[in-house]
Amino acid sequence: MVTTDESIDDSSINELKSRTAEKLRLIDAIQQLGVGYHFEAEIEQALEKVHALGDKLFIVDGDNNDLYHAALRFRLLRQQGFHVSSDGFKTLKDGEGRFKASLESDEQGLLSLYEAAHVALNGEGILDEALAFATKTLKSHKICSPAFQKQVQFALRLPIWKCVPRSLTRHYIDIYSEDASHNQKLLVFAKLDFNMLQSDHRKELNEVTRWWKSLNVAVNFRHARDRVVECYYWIYAVYFEPKYHLARMIIVKIISLLSLLDDTYDNFGTHDEVEILTAAIQRFDVSALEELPETMKNMYRLIINVYDEIETKLAETGPTFAVDYAKEELKKLCRSHLTEIQWRSKGNAPTLEEYKAFAYITSCCPILCTSAFVGMGAEIATREAFEWVINESNKMVRAGSIIFRLQNDIVSHKFERNRKHAASAVECYVKEHMASEDEAVEFLWTEISKAWKDIAEACQKPTPLLVALTDRVLNFARSISVIYEKEDGYTNSYLLKAHLSSLFVDLIPL
């Protein structure tokens, strides 16, 4: 803890403050520019030292007010899992309990506060109030700098804590380029790194696309959405780093398979047909193929082939127990899909709590998080890690499921109710509470906010697993913020076209 006693004079404190502020700005730039994965150990060590200094360097009141660095320090430490108190932000209020008027002219400080407030934990009312204040002020502020205005507009849509890492990187490289004080060497390094990774990701996408075309989806699954590029983006949102190549190539096939299955249950098979398919999947045996109706054989054959291929690939380098966990989650998902059809056929609208318990599985968060571990290697994704991720009392995965399901329902319920579909969370709330749709949506956003706080709590040290694993769950939640930002960007894939082009097609000029 830094003190101001006689042993440390003001000049020493100011020098330490200056060095620490520079370090915080550099770490922030490195992470937002997308090159933090090269310096994980160094960033951890640097932030450990910042954390050890305590919170007295950057105060948020008095003549030496430094809201920008105080909030930046808080966010970087909280994102890294260090325990840091939000009490210091209480000094932002005046004697009447209002946020000080002087804050409204501190544009950089407000944006830094806004970003920090998103990494709130449950019970941190000061951060809820700070977020509301910063959001309202930034929206109403007339900002002179076009570059800063662009940064604010993006942040109001997708704050750092909730944004897909590579989407943030692609945006921030442009912002950083326009900052007159930017580090030119760091900027060039970030651009080169992005372009090199983009080249690798294009090759992966080409490989996935060739596999998809070999399935002859237009003929064999003509009822299904053709979304292999969007599926790849979804997985790229979860891990983009080169070392996770195998993991990406495994789970992108699983998520593409899940998309076909979802459309098969929703839009294609009769109740009897999908009931037989569900029973066959519980067996996971190719011999069940002969018992299936012709309409379901292609689907079942693909399921068996995909998981057999994954098992063969894993057997080349180590144990294959991960595949068993992935299969069990698929069985659970298909049973839940069948239950959903039964609800739909009876016209039942469950209570919201019943719906959330059921949607824990149908959100696909558990199966996707489990599948994300499959290709990461048994030395990282141990049996204990799989037992953690499949546990239905797991607070982090459950929070991810709430975000998955509720945000999807909020943006797509009007479309879904125009076709034969099970009740959404919006409809469940409206019916149970005799509420308006607007009231239902407001309530569901509150539930999503609570879920994000649960995720932030689960990321605090000591984490239940290696950060390499818990980050997959965090990034799945982040992917929803982008894909279902305002509409269903997966179904209405044209909404993601410009976004995908900037990540996979357009090189960044050096």
N, C-alpha and C positions, 0 to 999 in steps of 0.2 A: 504494500500500500504506500503510495506517495504521500508524504507529509510536507508541511511548510515550516518545519522547525528550523532552528539556527544551523543545523547540520547541512541543510540544503538551501542555498540562496536562490533568489528569484531568477537570476540568469541561468542557473543550472536547470531549474524547473522549466523555464521557457525553451531552453535547448532540447530538453527531453521531450517536451510537448511537440516541438517542431519536428523532431526526428520520428516520433511516434505517428504524428499526423501524416507525414510523408509515407511512412510504412503502410498505414491504413489505406491511403489513396492508391498506392501501388498494388496492394493485394486486391483491392476492389477492381482495379482496371484489369489485372491479370485474370481474375475469375470471370468478369463480364466479357472479356475478349475471347474467352473460350480456351485459354492455354493453361488454366490452373491445373489440369491433369498432369502436366509435366513437372509441377512443383508441389505436389501434395504434401510431402514431408516437410519441405521448407515453410510452406504456409502454416501448417499445423504448429511448427516450432515457433514461428514468429508470433502467431496469435496467442500461444501459451504465454509468451513473455508480455504481450499487451495485457492479457488477462491478469497476470501477476502484479501489474502496476496498479491495479484498482481503478476506480472510476473518478478519481479526483483531478485528473489532468484536464478533462474536457467537461467543464460545468455548463449548465444550460440556464444559468441566471446570472445576474450581476453585470458589472461593466465588461467583463471578459467573456461574455456569452459566446459559445461556439457550438450552436445547435447542430451544424452540419457534421462536425467530427464526432460529437457525442452520440448522435444517432447512427453514424456510420460505424463507430466502434461497437455499439450495441448490436447492430444487425450482423456484422461480420462474426462477432463472437457467438451470438445466438445461432446463426446459421451453421457454425462449426460445432455446435453442441455444448459450448461452455455455458455454465450457469452465470447469468448476469441479471442484476435486478433492474426492473423498469421504474423503480421509485423515483429516480432522478428526474424523470419527465414530469413529475408532479409540480416541480418548480416553474413549469411553463405557464402556470395559472396565476392570475392576480388574486388579490384579497377577496374578490367577490366570486371566485370560482370560475372565471372565464379565462380563456387563453389570452395571453398578453397581446395587445394590439401591435406592439413592435415586431412580433413574429411575422406579421402579414407581409412585410417588406423583405423578409429573408427568403428569397426564392430557393436558393440551394439548400438552406436549412429545412425548409418545408418539405421539399422533395425527399431529402434524406430521412426526415421524420416519417413521412408517408411510407417509405420503403421499410423502415424499421418496424413500424406498427403492424405490418403484416405478419411478422414472426412472433405474434403474441401467443401466450399460453392462456389456459383457462383461468379466469379470475383476475386478469390484468385489465381492470376497467379503465385505467389511465390510458392504455394503448388503444382501447376501443374509442375513447373520446378523442385522442390525438389523431387517429385515423379519420374520423368524421370531420374534424376541424381541418386537417391538412387537405383532405379530398375536396371539401367545399371551397377552401381558399384557392387551391390550385386551379380548380375549374373556373373560378370567377376572375382570376388574376389576368391582367393584360401583360403578357410577357413580351419583351422587346426582342430578345435574341431568337431567331428562327430555329437555331440548333437546339436551344434549351426548350423551346416550345414543342419541338418534335419529341424530345426526350420525355417531357411531361405527358404528352398525349399518349405515348406508348405505355408509360408507367401506369396511367389511369386505366388502361385496358388490361395490361398484363404486368403486375408488379414482379420484381425480381424473384421473390420467394416462390411465386406461383407460376413462373414462366418456364417453358421447355428450354433447357440450357442452350441448345444450338440456335433456336429462334431468337433468344436474347442476344447471343453472340453476333448473329448476322446483323441485327439491328444496331448493336452497340458499336461495332466496328465503324459504321458510318458516323455515328454520334462522336466517337472518340477522334475520328479523322478531322472533324470540324472544330475540335477544341484546340485553341492556339497553344496551350501548355502541354500538349500530349508528348509522350515519349516516342520519338520517331522510330527508334530501333524496336521497341516493343510493338508498335503498330505494324511495322513491316513483318516482324516475326508472326504476329497473329494472322495477318493476311496470307502469308505463305502457308502457315499451318492449316488454315481453313481450306485453302485451295487443294492442298495435298490430301487432306482427309476427304474432301468432296470427291476427288478422283477415286479414292478407295470405295467410298459409299456408292458411287455410280456403278462400279464393277459389281458390288453386292446386289444393287438394284437390278442390274442386267441379269444376273444369275437367278434372282428370285422371279423376275418376269419370264424368263425362259421356262422355269419350272411351272409357273402358272399357266403359260400357254400350252404346255404339254398336257395339262389336265383337260383341255378343250372345254373350258367353262361355258362358253356360249352354247354348246350343244348338251353337255352332260349336266350342267347346272344352270339352265337358262332362266330359272326363277330367281337366281341370286344376283346380288350386286357385284360388279366387277371393280374391286377396290384394292388390288394388290399393292399399288404405289402408296395409297393411304395407309395400308397395313404396315408397309415398310417404314413409313414416317413415324407411325405410332411406336414402333420398336426402337427406331433411331432416337426418339424422344427419351427413351428409357436408358439407353447407353449408346454413345457414339464413339467411344474410345477404341482404338485399333485392337487392344488386347481382348475385346469382347466380340471379335468377329464371329467365332463359332456360336456363341450364345445368341447373337442376332440372327444368324442363319437358321438356327433351330426354332426360335420362338416366332420368327416371321411366318414360318410355315404353319405353326400352331394357330396364330391369330387369324391367318387367312382361312384356315380350316374352321375356326369358330365362327367367322363371318358367314361362311357357307351354311354351317349348321343352324345359325340363328335364322337365316332366311328360309331354311328348310322347315323348321318348326313353325315359323310365323306365317309363311306365305305359300307353302307348297303341299306338305304332307297332310293327309287326313288324320283324324285323331287315331284311328286304328293303325295307320301306317307308322306314325311316329311312336306309337306305343310299342310296336314290334321293334323299331329301330332302337329305342331306348333300352329295351330288354337285351338286345344284341350287344349294345355297347357295355352293358354291365358285365357281360361275359368276356368281351375283348378277345374273341377267338374267331379266326377266319372261317371255321366250320359253320358259324352262325349265318354266313352269307347266303346259304341255300334256303334258309327259313324266311328271308326277307322278300317283300314284294319287289318287283322289278324297279319300281320308282325309287327305292331306297338303296339298291345295291351299289350304285356308283359312290354314294355318300359313305357307306360303310367300308367299301374297299379302300377309299382314300384315307379314311381314319386309320385303318390297320396299317396301310403302307407308310403313312407319315410317322407313326410312332415306332414301327419296325426300323425305319431308316434312322431315326434318332438313336435308337438303342444300339444299332450297328456302329454308328459314328462314335458314340461314347465308349463302346467296348474297345475301340482302337487305342485308347489312352488310359483307361481306368475303369472303375466300377460303374454299373448302370442303374443303381438303385434310384437315381433321380427320376428315371422314366416311370417307375411305379407310382411315385407321388403325383406326377403329371397326369397319369391315366386315372387315378382315383378322383382327381379334381374334375376331369372331364365327365366321369360317371355322375358325380354330384350335379354338375351343370345340366346334364341332359335330363336327369330326374326332375330338376327344378323347371326346366323348359316344359316338361310334360305337365307338371302341376299348373303352370301358367295357362296352358291350353285348357285345362279342366276348369279353371276359374273363368276364363274367357267364355267358354261354351255355356256356362251357367249364368253368365252376366253378373258374377259376384264382384263387389268392390270391397276388399278387406279394409280394416282400419290401417292407419298409417304405420303403427308399430308392427302389425302383422306383415304389412307390405315390406317394411325395411328389413325384417328378419328374413323374408323370402328373397328380397332383392340383394341381400348380401352375396348370394351365389350368382344370381342372374346378371348382376352388374359385370361379371367376368373378372372382377378385381382379384379374387382368390386364385383362380386358375391362371391368370396372366402373371401374377406375382410369383406363383409357384413355378410356372414354366420359364420365367426369366432367370431363375436360379439354375435351371437344368444344364445349360452349357457353360457355366462359370467354373466348373471343375470341382471335384470332390474335396480338394484341400481348402476351398473357400466355402462352397455350398455343401456343408456337412449334413449328416442325417439330422443333427440337432437343429440346423437351420431350416430344414424342410418341416420338421415337427413344429417349429415356431410359426412358419408362414401358413401352415394349414390349420392351425388352432383357431377355432371360431371365436374365441374370447380375445384374440389378438387385437389390441386397441388400434394399432397402426393400420393393419389391413382392413379392419372394420371401418375406420375413418375414410380410408381410400375408397371403399365400396360405397359409402354414403355420398361422397363427392361424385363418383362415377355415375351412380344411379340418379341422384336428385338433379344434378346439373343437366344431364341428358333429358330427364323428364321435363324440366322447366322450359328448355328451348324447343322440344319436339312434341309436347303433348297435344298441341292443336292439330298438327299433322297426323299424329297417330290416331286420334279419335275419329278421323274421317275414314279410317279403314278398320277392319275387324281386328281389334287388338285389346290386350288386357288393360285394365285400368292403370293409369299412371299415378305417381305420388300426388300430383296436383288434384286429380279426380278423387283420390282416396281422402285427401284432406277436406276438399269441398263437401263431399258427401257426409263425412263423419262430423264436421263442425258447422255444417250449414253456412259455409263461408263463401265469399266471392273468389274468383280465380286470382285476382290481385292479392288478396289476403293470403291465399295459399302459397303463392309464389314468394311473397315476403317472408312467410314463415320458413319455407324451404331454404331460402338463402341464409337465414339465421342458422339453420341446421348445418349447412355447408360450412359456414364460418366456424362453428364449433368443431366440426370435423378437422378443419385445417389446424386449429389449436391442438387437437389431440395428436395430429401428426408432428407438430412442432415439439410437443412434450416427449413424444417417442424418440425424437432425434437428439434429445439432451443426453449428455454423458452421464453414466456409462450406457451406451446403446446396447440393446439386447443381442445384437449381432455385429459383425464387422460393418462399418459404414458402407463398404462396397456393396453389401446386400440391402441394408435399409434404404440406401439411396435409390434402389430400383422401385421400391414402393412409393417413395416420395416423387420420383419422376413419372410414375404412372398417374398419380394425382395431378401433377403438372400438365400432363398431356391432355387431360380433360379440359383444363382452363383454356387451352388453345383450340382444340378440335371442336369443342362445344361452347365456344366463347359467347356467341349470340344466337347461333342457329346450329343445327345438326350438320357440322361440316363433313362428317363421314358419309352420310346419306347424300347430302347435297355437296358433292365433292368439288364442284366448280368454285366453291367458296375458299378452297385451299389452294387453288391453282397458282396464283401469284406467289403465295407463301412457299409452295413446293419448288417453284422455279428458282426462287432466290437461294434455296438451300442445295438443290441438286443439279441445276442447269447453269446458272449464271456464275461465272468466275468473278472474283473480286479483283479489280484493277490494282496493280501495284504502284 
